[in-house]
Protein backbone atom coordinates (compact mmCIF):
# COMPACT_ATOMS: atom_id res chain seq x y z
CA UNK A 1 0.00 0.00 0.00
CA UNK A 2 1.44 3.36 -1.02
CA UNK A 3 1.85 5.98 1.74
CA UNK A 4 -0.57 8.87 1.55
CA UNK A 5 0.82 12.07 0.11
CA UNK A 6 0.82 15.22 2.27
CA UNK A 7 -2.07 17.48 1.48
CA UNK A 8 -1.85 21.20 0.97
CA UNK A 9 -3.59 23.46 3.42
CA UNK A 10 -4.89 26.91 2.63
CA UNK A 11 -2.12 28.54 4.66
CA UNK A 12 0.96 27.62 2.63
CA UNK A 13 1.80 24.72 4.93
CA UNK A 14 2.14 20.98 4.54
CA UNK A 15 -0.27 18.92 6.56
CA UNK A 16 0.22 15.21 7.16
CA UNK A 17 -2.49 13.08 5.60
CA UNK A 18 -3.75 12.14 9.07
CA UNK A 19 -4.89 15.73 9.66
CA UNK A 20 -3.90 18.25 12.32
CA UNK A 21 -1.52 21.20 12.06
CA UNK A 22 2.05 20.75 10.81
CA UNK A 23 4.31 19.19 13.48
CA UNK A 24 1.59 19.52 16.12
CA UNK A 25 2.90 19.78 19.70
CA UNK A 26 2.97 16.56 21.66
CA UNK A 27 0.63 16.11 24.60
CA UNK A 28 1.89 14.98 27.99
CA UNK A 29 5.51 15.97 27.40
CA UNK A 30 8.07 13.79 29.14
CA UNK A 31 10.64 15.07 31.60
CA UNK A 32 13.28 14.37 28.95
CA UNK A 33 11.50 16.67 26.49
CA UNK A 34 11.24 19.35 29.15
CA UNK A 35 14.91 19.01 30.03
CA UNK A 36 15.93 19.27 26.39
CA UNK A 37 13.85 22.40 25.88
CA UNK A 38 15.46 24.05 28.90
CA UNK A 39 18.92 22.95 27.77
CA UNK A 40 18.45 24.38 24.29
CA UNK A 41 17.31 27.71 25.77
CA UNK A 42 20.38 27.87 28.01
CA UNK A 43 22.83 26.88 25.28
CA UNK A 44 21.51 29.41 22.79
CA UNK A 45 21.27 32.21 25.35
CA UNK A 46 24.94 31.69 26.17
CA UNK A 47 26.38 30.86 22.75
CA UNK A 48 26.38 34.26 21.09
CA UNK A 49 27.21 36.16 24.28
CA UNK A 50 30.06 33.92 25.47
CA UNK A 51 31.48 31.92 22.56
CA UNK A 52 30.71 34.72 20.13
CA UNK A 53 32.90 37.08 22.15
CA UNK A 54 36.03 34.96 21.66
CA UNK A 55 38.66 36.14 19.19
CA UNK A 56 38.84 32.76 17.45
CA UNK A 57 35.08 32.79 16.88
CA UNK A 58 35.16 36.24 15.33
CA UNK A 59 37.91 35.06 12.99
CA UNK A 60 36.16 31.83 12.01
CA UNK A 61 32.61 33.15 12.34
CA UNK A 62 30.94 31.52 9.34
CA UNK A 63 32.68 28.10 9.48
CA UNK A 64 32.25 27.89 13.25
CA UNK A 65 28.56 28.68 13.06
CA UNK A 66 28.04 26.30 10.15
CA UNK A 67 29.57 23.54 12.28
CA UNK A 68 27.35 24.59 15.18
CA UNK A 69 24.28 24.35 12.93
CA UNK A 70 25.26 20.85 11.83
CA UNK A 71 25.88 19.82 15.43
CA UNK A 72 22.52 21.25 16.52
CA UNK A 73 20.67 19.33 13.80
CA UNK A 74 22.51 16.13 14.67
CA UNK A 75 21.70 16.51 18.36
CA UNK A 76 18.07 17.37 17.60
CA UNK A 77 17.57 14.30 15.43
CA UNK A 78 19.29 12.13 18.06
CA UNK A 79 16.83 13.49 20.65
CA UNK A 80 13.90 12.29 18.53
CA UNK A 81 12.88 15.47 16.71
CA UNK A 82 11.76 14.68 13.18
CA UNK A 83 12.64 16.50 9.97
CA UNK A 84 9.06 17.80 9.78
CA UNK A 85 9.23 19.15 13.34
CA UNK A 86 12.49 20.91 12.47
CA UNK A 87 10.92 22.59 9.44
CA UNK A 88 12.94 20.47 7.03
CA UNK A 89 10.31 17.98 5.94
CA UNK A 90 9.09 17.21 2.46
CA UNK A 91 7.53 20.22 0.81
CA UNK A 92 8.98 22.64 3.36
CA UNK A 93 11.59 24.12 1.02
CA UNK A 94 9.24 26.57 -0.68
CA UNK A 95 8.88 29.97 1.04
CA UNK A 96 5.36 30.45 -0.25
CA UNK A 97 3.67 33.66 -1.24
CA UNK A 98 3.64 35.12 2.26
CA UNK A 99 7.36 34.62 2.86
CA UNK A 100 8.19 36.00 -0.57
CA UNK A 101 5.91 39.00 -0.09
CA UNK A 102 7.42 39.86 3.29
CA UNK A 103 10.94 39.58 1.89
CA UNK A 104 10.05 41.85 -1.03
CA UNK A 105 8.43 44.36 1.34
CA UNK A 106 11.59 44.39 3.46
CA UNK A 107 13.79 45.20 0.46
CA UNK A 108 11.31 47.89 -0.61
CA UNK A 109 11.46 49.37 2.88
CA UNK A 110 15.24 49.69 2.72
CA UNK A 111 15.02 51.33 -0.69
CA UNK A 112 12.39 53.77 0.57
CA UNK A 113 14.59 54.65 3.56
CA UNK A 114 17.49 55.31 1.21
CA UNK A 115 15.39 57.50 -1.06
CA UNK A 116 14.20 59.88 1.69
CA UNK A 117 16.74 62.26 3.28
CA UNK A 118 14.89 62.14 6.61
CA UNK A 119 15.34 58.38 6.99
CA UNK A 120 18.69 57.96 5.23
CA UNK A 121 20.78 58.41 8.42
CA UNK A 122 19.16 55.27 9.86
CA UNK A 123 21.18 53.28 7.34
CA UNK A 124 24.52 54.71 8.50
CA UNK A 125 26.18 51.70 10.14
CA UNK A 126 29.95 51.97 10.43
CA UNK A 127 30.30 48.20 10.38
CA UNK A 128 29.04 48.31 6.79
CA UNK A 129 29.89 51.72 5.37
CA UNK A 130 33.62 51.32 6.08
CA UNK A 131 33.86 48.13 4.02
CA UNK A 132 35.37 48.03 0.56
CA UNK A 133 33.63 46.27 -2.32
CA UNK A 134 35.15 42.81 -1.77
CA UNK A 135 34.49 43.10 1.95
CA UNK A 136 30.81 43.81 1.33
CA UNK A 137 30.58 40.94 -1.14
CA UNK A 138 32.07 38.56 1.42
CA UNK A 139 29.56 39.70 4.02
CA UNK A 140 26.40 39.38 1.92
CA UNK A 141 27.41 36.32 -0.11
CA UNK A 142 28.97 34.16 2.61
CA UNK A 143 29.35 35.46 6.15
CA UNK A 144 25.77 36.58 6.69
CA UNK A 145 23.95 33.78 4.80
CA UNK A 146 26.04 30.99 6.33
CA UNK A 147 27.26 32.38 9.64
CA UNK A 148 24.13 34.28 10.63
CA UNK A 149 20.99 33.30 8.73
CA UNK A 150 21.57 29.57 8.30
CA UNK A 151 22.78 29.12 11.88
CA UNK A 152 20.11 31.27 13.55
CA UNK A 153 17.22 29.81 11.57
CA UNK A 154 18.30 26.24 12.25
CA UNK A 155 18.97 26.99 15.91
CA UNK A 156 15.88 29.06 16.72
CA UNK A 157 13.11 28.40 14.20
CA UNK A 158 14.28 24.85 13.65
CA UNK A 159 15.62 23.17 16.78
CA UNK A 160 14.49 25.44 19.61
CA UNK A 161 10.97 26.06 18.34
CA UNK A 162 10.49 22.34 17.69
CA UNK A 163 11.80 21.40 21.16
CA UNK A 164 9.54 23.97 22.81
CA UNK A 165 6.47 22.85 20.86
CA UNK A 166 6.85 19.42 22.41
CA UNK A 167 6.29 20.85 25.89
CA UNK A 168 4.04 23.88 25.36
CA UNK A 169 1.54 25.48 23.02
CA UNK A 170 2.55 27.20 19.80
CA UNK A 171 2.05 30.77 21.13
CA UNK A 172 4.06 29.97 24.25
CA UNK A 173 6.81 28.37 22.18
CA UNK A 174 6.98 31.46 19.96
CA UNK A 175 7.16 33.73 23.00
CA UNK A 176 9.96 31.77 24.66
CA UNK A 177 11.98 31.27 21.46
CA UNK A 178 11.67 34.97 20.64
CA UNK A 179 12.80 35.94 24.14
CA UNK A 180 15.89 33.76 23.84
CA UNK A 181 16.53 35.26 20.40
CA UNK A 182 16.51 38.70 22.00
CA UNK A 183 18.97 37.58 24.71
CA UNK A 184 21.16 36.13 21.95
CA UNK A 185 21.60 39.69 20.62
CA UNK A 186 22.77 41.38 23.85
CA UNK A 187 26.49 41.35 23.01
CA UNK A 188 26.10 42.18 19.27
CA UNK A 189 23.78 45.08 20.09
CA UNK A 190 26.24 46.51 22.62
CA UNK A 191 29.07 46.13 20.10
CA UNK A 192 27.09 47.87 17.34
CA UNK A 193 26.33 50.80 19.64
CA UNK A 194 30.04 51.19 20.50
CA UNK A 195 31.17 51.02 16.87
CA UNK A 196 28.68 53.70 15.84
CA UNK A 197 29.38 55.95 18.83
CA UNK A 198 25.87 55.55 20.22
CA UNK A 199 26.56 53.82 23.52
CA UNK A 200 26.61 56.99 25.63
CA UNK A 201 26.99 56.67 29.40
CA UNK A 202 26.36 53.32 31.14
CA UNK A 203 22.71 54.10 31.80
CA UNK A 204 22.06 55.12 28.21
CA UNK A 205 23.96 52.10 26.94
CA UNK A 206 21.88 49.73 29.07
CA UNK A 207 18.63 51.33 27.89
CA UNK A 208 19.68 51.20 24.25
CA UNK A 209 20.81 47.59 24.50
CA UNK A 210 17.46 46.73 26.10
CA UNK A 211 15.65 48.47 23.24
CA UNK A 212 17.74 46.57 20.71
CA UNK A 213 17.06 43.28 22.45
CA UNK A 214 13.33 44.02 22.47
CA UNK A 215 13.44 44.84 18.75
CA UNK A 216 15.27 41.63 17.88
CA UNK A 217 12.88 39.64 20.06
CA UNK A 218 9.99 41.14 18.09
CA UNK A 219 11.74 40.22 14.86
CA UNK A 220 12.25 36.73 16.23
CA UNK A 221 8.54 36.47 16.95
CA UNK A 222 7.80 37.34 13.32
CA UNK A 223 10.24 34.68 12.11
CA UNK A 224 8.76 32.10 14.49
CA UNK A 225 5.22 32.94 13.44
CA UNK A 226 6.21 32.65 9.79
CA UNK A 227 7.86 29.30 10.50
CA UNK A 228 4.68 28.05 12.18
CA UNK A 229 2.39 29.37 9.47
CA UNK A 230 4.44 28.13 6.51
CA UNK A 231 5.34 24.75 8.00
CA UNK A 232 9.03 25.04 7.13
CA UNK A 233 12.22 27.07 7.43
CA UNK A 234 12.27 28.39 3.87
CA UNK A 235 10.00 31.39 4.54
CA UNK A 236 11.83 32.72 7.62
CA UNK A 237 15.18 32.05 5.94
CA UNK A 238 14.16 34.16 2.93
CA UNK A 239 12.89 36.99 5.13
CA UNK A 240 16.01 36.84 7.30
CA UNK A 241 18.22 37.01 4.21
CA UNK A 242 16.30 40.01 2.92
CA UNK A 243 16.64 41.75 6.28
CA UNK A 244 20.32 41.07 6.90
CA UNK A 245 21.68 41.23 3.34
CA UNK A 246 19.62 43.91 1.60
CA UNK A 247 20.21 46.36 4.46
CA UNK A 248 24.02 46.32 4.20
CA UNK A 249 23.93 46.55 0.40
CA UNK A 250 21.62 49.58 0.48
CA UNK A 251 23.54 51.23 3.34
CA UNK A 252 26.88 50.73 1.59
CA UNK A 253 25.53 52.10 -1.70
CA UNK A 254 24.11 55.19 0.01
CA UNK A 255 27.41 55.84 1.80
CA UNK A 256 29.39 55.56 -1.42
CA UNK A 257 27.09 57.89 -3.33
CA UNK A 258 27.12 60.49 -0.57
CA UNK A 259 30.92 60.34 -0.42
CA UNK A 260 31.35 61.24 -4.11
CA UNK A 261 30.15 64.87 -3.85
CA UNK A 262 32.42 65.43 -0.82
CA UNK A 263 35.39 63.99 -2.72
CA UNK A 264 34.67 66.27 -5.67
CA UNK A 265 34.50 69.35 -3.43
CA UNK A 266 37.81 68.54 -1.72
CA UNK A 267 39.51 67.58 -4.93
CA UNK A 268 39.82 63.93 -3.85
RARA-V441520 format. One record per backbone hydrogen bond with DSSP energy under -1.0 kcal/mol. CO is the residue of the C=O (numbers start at 1). NH is the residue of the N-H. If there is no record, write none. Layout:
CO,NH / CO,NH
This chain:
7,15 / 13,9 / 15,7 / 16,19 / 30,34 / 31,35 / 32,36 / 33,37 / 34,38 / 35,39 / 36,40 / 37,41 / 38,42 / 39,43 / 40,44 / 41,45 / 42,46 / 43,47 / 46,50 / 47,52 / 51,54 / 54,58 / 55,59 / 56,60 / 60,64 / 61,65 / 62,66 / 63,67 / 64,68 / 65,69 / 66,70 / 67,71 / 68,72 / 69,73 / 70,74 / 71,75 / 72,76 / 73,77 / 74,78 / 75,79 / 76,81 / 77,80 / 82,86 / 83,88 / 84,87 / 87,233 / 89,92 / 92,234 / 96,100 / 97,101 / 98,102 / 99,103 / 100,104 / 101,105 / 102,106 / 103,107 / 104,108 / 105,109 / 106,110 / 107,111 / 108,112 / 109,113 / 110,114 / 111,115 / 112,116 / 116,119 / 116,120 / 119,122 / 120,123 / 121,124 / 123,125 / 125,128 / 125,129 / 126,130 / 128,131 / 132,136 / 133,137 / 134,138 / 135,139 / 136,140 / 137,141 / 138,142 / 138,143 / 139,144 / 142,146 / 143,147 / 144,148 / 144,149 / 145,150 / 148,152 / 149,153 / 150,154 / 151,155 / 152,156 / 153,158 / 154,159 / 155,160 / 156,161 / 158,162 / 159,163 / 160,164 / 161,165 / 164,167 / 164,168 / 169,173 / 170,174 / 171,175 / 172,176 / 173,177 / 174,178 / 175,179 / 176,180 / 177,181 / 178,182 / 179,183 / 180,184 / 182,185 / 183,186 / 185,189 / 186,190 / 187,191 / 188,192 / 189,193 / 190,194 / 191,195 / 192,196 / 193,198 / 194,197 / 201,205 / 202,206 / 203,207 / 204,208 / 205,209 / 206,210 / 207,211 / 208,212 / 209,213 / 210,214 / 211,215 / 212,216 / 213,217 / 214,218 / 215,219 / 216,220 / 217,221 / 218,222 / 219,223 / 220,224 / 221,225 / 222,226 / 223,227 / 224,228 / 225,229 / 226,230 / 227,231 / 233,237 / 234,238 / 235,239 / 236,240 / 237,241 / 238,242 / 239,243 / 240,244 / 241,245 / 245,249 / 246,250 / 247,251 / 248,252 / 249,253 / 250,254 / 251,255 / 252,256 / 253,257 / 254,258 / 255,259 / 256,260 / 259,263 / 260,264 / 261,265 / 262,266 / 263,268
